[in-house]
């Protein structure tokens, strides 16, 4: 099993999220897991959301075999359009919660 597959399963990631890269620094006893979101983001109601830009985020995760583990992601900023959400801009919204609750 590849390291990206391992962390995808361990974090319980689902579309639109995936593990892009895993970097391990043995001397520093640190693992960095870089997450990536698909370019197209959908609402829970099945509506396509317009991505306004991305925000760099970093989360501390539980240790992986006594290695400090950090999650890195470019989280999409989306604009909610449609009857279900009304007009307005979501700062980070569901995308961040998807990553946060995967921890």
C-alpha positions as CSV (number, residue, x, y, z in Angstrom):
1,X,0.0,0.0,0.0
2,X,1.3,3.4,-0.9
3,X,1.7,6.1,1.7
4,X,-1.0,8.3,0.0
5,X,-3.5,5.4,0.1
6,X,-2.6,4.7,3.7
7,X,-3.4,8.2,4.8
8,X,-6.5,8.5,2.6
9,X,-7.9,5.5,4.4
10,X,-6.6,6.5,7.8
11,X,-8.1,10.0,7.6
12,X,-11.4,8.7,6.0
13,X,-11.2,11.2,3.1
14,X,-13.9,11.2,0.5
15,X,-14.5,13.2,-2.7
16,X,-13.6,15.9,-3.3
17,X,-10.6,15.4,-1.0
18,X,-7.5,13.3,-1.7
19,X,-4.0,12.9,-0.4
20,X,-1.6,14.6,-2.8
21,X,1.7,13.9,-1.1
22,X,3.3,12.6,2.0
23,X,6.6,13.9,3.2
24,X,8.5,12.3,6.1
25,X,11.5,13.9,7.9
26,X,13.0,11.1,10.0
27,X,15.5,13.3,11.8
28,X,12.8,15.8,12.9
29,X,10.3,12.9,13.5
30,X,7.7,14.7,11.5
31,X,5.2,13.7,8.8
32,X,3.5,16.2,6.5
33,X,0.4,15.1,4.6
34,X,-0.6,17.4,1.8
35,X,-4.3,17.3,0.9
36,X,-5.9,18.4,-2.3
37,X,-9.5,19.3,-3.2
38,X,-11.0,18.7,-6.6
39,X,-11.3,21.8,-8.8
40,X,-15.1,21.3,-8.9
41,X,-16.9,21.5,-5.6
42,X,-20.5,20.4,-5.1
43,X,-23.0,21.3,-2.4
44,X,-24.7,18.7,-0.3
45,X,-27.8,19.3,-2.5
46,X,-25.9,18.5,-5.7
47,X,-25.4,22.1,-6.8
48,X,-22.0,23.1,-8.4
49,X,-20.3,25.8,-6.2
50,X,-18.2,28.5,-7.7
51,X,-14.6,28.5,-6.3
52,X,-13.5,32.1,-5.5
53,X,-10.0,31.2,-4.6
54,X,-8.0,29.1,-2.1
55,X,-6.8,29.6,1.5
56,X,-3.7,27.8,2.8
57,X,-4.5,25.9,6.0
58,X,-2.5,23.7,8.4
59,X,-3.8,21.3,11.1
60,X,-2.0,19.3,13.7
61,X,-3.1,15.7,13.7
62,X,-2.6,12.8,16.1
63,X,0.9,11.4,15.9
64,X,1.7,8.7,13.4
65,X,3.9,6.1,15.1
66,X,5.3,8.8,17.4
67,X,6.0,11.2,14.5
68,X,4.4,14.6,14.7
69,X,1.8,14.7,11.9
70,X,0.6,17.8,10.2
71,X,-2.1,18.2,7.5
72,X,-1.6,20.9,4.9
73,X,-4.3,21.9,2.4
74,X,-5.4,24.6,0.0
75,X,-9.0,24.9,1.1
76,X,-11.4,26.3,-1.5
77,X,-13.4,29.5,-0.8
78,X,-16.7,29.1,-2.5
79,X,-19.7,31.3,-3.3
80,X,-23.0,29.7,-2.5
81,X,-25.6,30.2,-5.2
82,X,-29.1,28.9,-5.4
83,X,-32.3,28.7,-3.4
84,X,-30.9,26.3,-0.8
85,X,-28.1,28.6,0.4
86,X,-29.1,32.1,-0.8
87,X,-26.5,34.4,-2.2
88,X,-23.4,35.1,-0.2
89,X,-19.8,34.0,0.1
90,X,-18.6,31.2,2.3
91,X,-15.2,31.8,3.7
92,X,-14.1,28.2,3.9
93,X,-17.4,26.4,4.6
94,X,-18.0,22.7,4.1
95,X,-14.6,22.0,2.5
96,X,-12.8,22.9,5.8
97,X,-15.2,21.0,7.9
98,X,-14.7,17.9,5.7
99,X,-11.0,18.1,6.4
100,X,-11.4,19.0,10.1
101,X,-13.8,16.2,10.8
102,X,-11.6,13.7,9.0
103,X,-8.9,14.3,11.7
